[in-house]
């Protein structure tokens, strides 16, 4: 079971990492073999499935996204704790967003699902 304190600290650090635009810092939250699903993967990574697997593939996608959006900044709104997952609800560049992050026993993200209220 994930405690609310752990979830809140994880979310705070995750937001700070993204706002720093330090991609390696962001990636410290994820396993080497993690899977990411996002509607933006379709447009930015040209991957019709909307999913990528592994840090290498996601690193390239996120690097491209950060290059396209140098003013990217997230504002944490709320954090939800689950049995083995954390949901980070935040305001992004083009509206509200939520990341569902499934964590392993070491607290690293194994699967991530991004959801957006609006898309740019």
Buried (B, 14 or more C-beta within 10 A) or exposed (E): EBEEEBBBEBBEBBBBBBBEBEBEBBBEBBBEEBBBBBEBBBBBBEBEEBBBEBBEBBBEBBEEBBEEBEEEEBEBBEBBBBEEBBBBBBBBEEEBBBBBBBBEEEEBBBBBBBBBEEEE
